[in-house]
Amino acid sequence: MFDNKTILITGGTGSLGRQLTKILLAEHKPKKLIIFSRDELKQYEMQQDWSTARHPNIRFFIGDVRDRERLVRAFHGVDYVIHAAALKQVPAAEYNPSECIRTNVMGAMNVIDAALENGIQRVVALSTDKACNPINLYGATKLCSDKLFIAANAYGSGREKVFTVVRYGNVVGSRGSVVPYFRACAARGVIPITDPRMTRFWITIDQAARFVLRALAMAQGHEIFIPKIPSMRITDLATALAPGCRQDVVGIRAGEKIHELLIGRDDARNAIEYDDHYVLLPQQRFEDRLRTHRDARRCPDGFEYSSDANPWFYDVASLRGAIAELEGTTPVPHAVSVPVAMVA
């Protein structure tokens, strides 16, 4: 469905945007791929890997999602939009709340307005596990963004204008992820552990990008797509990366949870399950929409998709294998694996 289409990625110079670019240019034939971001240096660096000389269908468009007029101009002639631009650092958002709101909430409104004004066929917005029962400002702004994109379906005329959301956990291999941070700490012989009970969901950058593209293809509008992904204990990750290092407990940061949620119990009333992912449907149209998902199962009452109660957990050995595979070194056999269908 991506061949001969014009696709725009907001925040396209980020880790996910780069991976999406790699997949779309290597495995599909888009008419045009537009990288929209505000950082000219990152665009310059990205052009070294994907120059317009070698890839005549790629475009680099400087702009900010806070600027509605610039978005309207950039979206002209676009078929699909992947909205990946966000301020996502939890401590930075706590200290600069207004800036986080301007990008994550007002920016989402601008993307929706520009998409409606230009008749964009499909828009998928990226969310986070921190948007489920949020306790920090970043999570709260992403929850607002999710609500805005779901509600935007009411403003689109006809089935071709579809807005949907993808929600997943920590992306391993993205800029600022915990793996390179722990590696840097290992050089000093000490790994700081916020809380030894802490668990997190695990998804690689390639899995995340492929799930986004899959959701863009499956979307009917009003949904939040959630992949089934494994969990890890933060102490196991530290042991896998630096087995000889001391682990010092330093305490959790402001706005941080011990465990993350992808589906809370209140959301579960509107959740359906496939073999490799979940879908949250709109409460007011749940029964009607359920009929269009014939192969899905309703989630039971009281269901919760939490990183500590996940049936799929990486142990130390399987984490070493996953990290080796991620970094392109010789992998250790996995003890636990992600369902293959999720990234098909």
N, C-alpha and C positions, 0 to 999 in steps of 0.2 A: 504493500500500500504506500510505500515511501518513494517508489520510483516515479520520476517526472513530477514530483511535488516540491513546493517551496516550503522549507522548514526553518523556523527561527528558534534559537535557544537564548533566553535571557540568562545572564550570568554564564555565558558560554565559554569563558576562559577559565572557569573553575574546574575542579577535578572531574566532576560528572560531565560537564560540557565537553571537555576534551575526550572523555571516553565515548560519549555519544557521537562526537565527530568522527572518531576512529572507526566506529561500527558503521555509521551511515555512509561514509565514503568508501569503506572497504567492501561492504556487503550489500549495499543498495545503490541505486542510481538516482539520487534526488536531482531535480531540476536546478535547485539552488539551496544552499545551506548558509544561513545568516547567523553569524556569531555576534550577539548583542551584549556589550558589557561596557563598563565605565573606565576600565583600566587600560590605558594605551600601551603601557609596558607589557602587560600580559598578552595583549593582542599582538604586539610585535614579536614576542617570544613564541606565540602559537603559530604565527606565520612562518617561522623557521621550519616547523614540522609540516604545515599544510599551506604552502604558498599558492597564490592564485595562478602562478605560472604552471604548476604541476596539477592543480585542481581548479580549473576555470569556473567551477560551479560554487566555490566558497566565497563568501563576502564577510568582511569585518566592519561592524557598525558600532561606533562609539556612542554611548548614550546611557542614561540612568533611568531605572524604572520609576523614579520619583518624578520624572519629566513626562507628563502625559502627551504633550505635543510631539515630542521626539518618538515616543512609542507609536503614535498614530502614523507618523511618517514611515517608521521602520516596518510596520505591519502591512504596509500597502502591498498587495499581491501575494501575501503569504497564505498557505493552506493550513499548516499546523504550527502551533506554538508549544514549546516546552519551557515552562517557567521555573528556572532553577536559581534565579537571583535572590539572595537573602543575606541578612546579617545573622550569623548563627552561633557566634561565640557567647556562651552563657554568661561568663563574668563581664564581658564587654557590654552586653545588653543590660545587665543589672546596673551598670555604672552610667550608661548612656541610653536610658529608656526611650527618650523622644526620637533619637536617631533610628533605633530599632523599629519603632512604630512607623516612622516615615517610609522606611524601606519595605518592611514585611507586611504592613497593613495597607498603607496608602499606595505603595507600589503595586500590591495585588489589585486594588481598585482600578489603578491606571491601566494595568494589563487587561483587565476585563473590559473596561471602556474602549480601549483601542481595538481589542478583538471584536467586540460587537460592532463598532463603527466600520471596521474593514471586512466584516463578514467572514471571519476566520472559521474554518470548518470544525477544527478540534483544538482544544487547549488542555494540556495536562499540567497540573501544578504539583511541585514536590513538597511533601510535608515531612514530619519527623515523629518519632515515638514520644517526644517531649510535648506534643500537642494533645496527647491523651491524658486527661486529668492533670493539666499543667500546674506546676508550682513555681516556675520561673517566668520571667518576662518573655524570653525567646519562645518558650512553649505556648504562652498565651497569645502572642502575635501570630504564630503559625496556626493556632486553632481558629483565630479570627479569619485568617487567610483561607483556611479550609472552608469555613462557613460561607465566605464571600464567593468562592468558586462554585460551590454546590448551588447556591442561590442564583448564580448567574444563568443557569439553565432556564430559569423562568423568563429571562429577557430575550433569549434567542428565539427567532421565529423559524420553525421547521426543525426537523431532526438533524440537519447537517451541522447545526451549531451546538457542539457538545463540549461541556466543561466537566473535567473529572480531576481527581486527586490521587496521588500515590503516596503512601505512608510507609516508611521503613525505619530501621534502627541505625546504629552507628555504622558508618561506612569505612571499612578497613581499606587503607590504600588512598584515601582522600587526603587533601592538604590539611595538616593539623591533627591527623588521627593519632591514636594512642601508640601505635606500633613504632613509628620513628621517634616519638618522645621517649618511650621506654628504652629504645636502643641508645639514645643519647645519654640517658641516666645510667645505663649499664656500664658505660665507659668510666663512670665515677664510682662504680661498685655498689650503689644504693638505688633501689627502686622505690619511689614514694607511692604508697597505697592509701587511697582516701579512706576506704573502709573494707576490711577483709571479707565482709558479707556481700559486697557489691557484685551484681551481675549485669550483663549487657547483651543485647542482640548483636549478631555478627552477620554482615553482608559485605561482599567485596564490591569494589567499584564497578567491575564488569557485570556482576549479577544485578546490581542496582540499575545500571544503564539499560540492560536488556529487559528488565522488568518494566521500566518506564516505557520503552518502545512497545512492549507487549500490551501494557495497559492502554496506551494510546490507540492501539488497534482494536481492543476489546470494548472500549468504552461506549456506553449508550447515553451517558450523562447522569449526574447526581450521585455517582459512586465515589467511594474511597477504596482503592485497591491496596491490599496488605499482603506481602509475600510471607510464606512460611519459611522461617530462617532459624538457624540454631542460636543457642545462647552460649555464653562463656562466663566463667568466674574471673574477676580481675586478677586474683592471686594466681590462678592457673596460667593466665596470659603472661604475667611477670615471670613465672617459673619457666615457661616455654621459651621466652626470649632471653632470659638471663638466669640460668639455673644456679650459678654460683654467687649471685648477688644477694645482699641483705635487703629485706623488704621492711620499710619503715612506715608505720601507720601515721598519716599526717592529718586525718580528719576530712570530712566532706566539705566541698565548697558551697557557697551560698547558691541556693536554687537547684541543688543537685539531689537526685533520688538514689536510694539504695538499689532499687530495682526499677526497670522501665516497663511501661505498658504500651502495647500496640492496639489492644482492644480492651476497654474497661467494661465492667459489668452492665453499666447503663447503656453503653453502645451495643452490647451483645444482643439486645432485643431486636436490633435491626441488622444483625450480621448473618451472612451465609457463608458456607464453607465449601471450597473445592479441594481436590487432593493436594494442591500445591499453593493455594492462596485463599485469603478471605476477601469478602466484599462487604462494605457497609452501605446499605441502601437507605434512601430517605424514609423517615418514619411515616410521613403523611401519605406516601404512595407505596408503602412496603408490599402489600399484597399484590398490587398490580405489577410491580416491578419483579416480584418473586416469580411470576409466571414466565418471565422472559429468561430466567436462569433455571432451565429444566434439569440440569445436571448437578445443581447445588443442593446442599443440605442446610437446614436452619441450625444455627448454633443453639445449644440448650440454655435454658434459664440459668442465670448465675455464672455463665461462661466468662472467662477472663484470659486474655493472652498476655501473660507477663513473663519477663525474662527469667524469673526465678522458678516458675512453674512450667517451663517449656519442656515438652517431651524430648527435644533434641538438644543435647549439650555436648560441647567440645570438651574433652579432657586435655591434659597436658600434651600427650602424644599426638592427638589429632590436631591440636593447635599448632604444633611444630610442623606438621604436614601441610596445614592450610597456609601457614606463613611462608613455607618453602615454595609452595605452588604459586603464591601471590608474588613472591620476589624472583621467581624463575630459577630457583636452585633445585637440587634433587629433592623431591617430596618424600616425606615419611608416609607410610600407608595410613589412611584416615580411619579413625575409630567411629566417627560419626560423619555423615555427609548431608549436604543440602539436596532435596529432591531434584533430580535432573530436569524434570518437566518445568520447573520454575524458570529456568534460564533457556528453555528451548526456543 
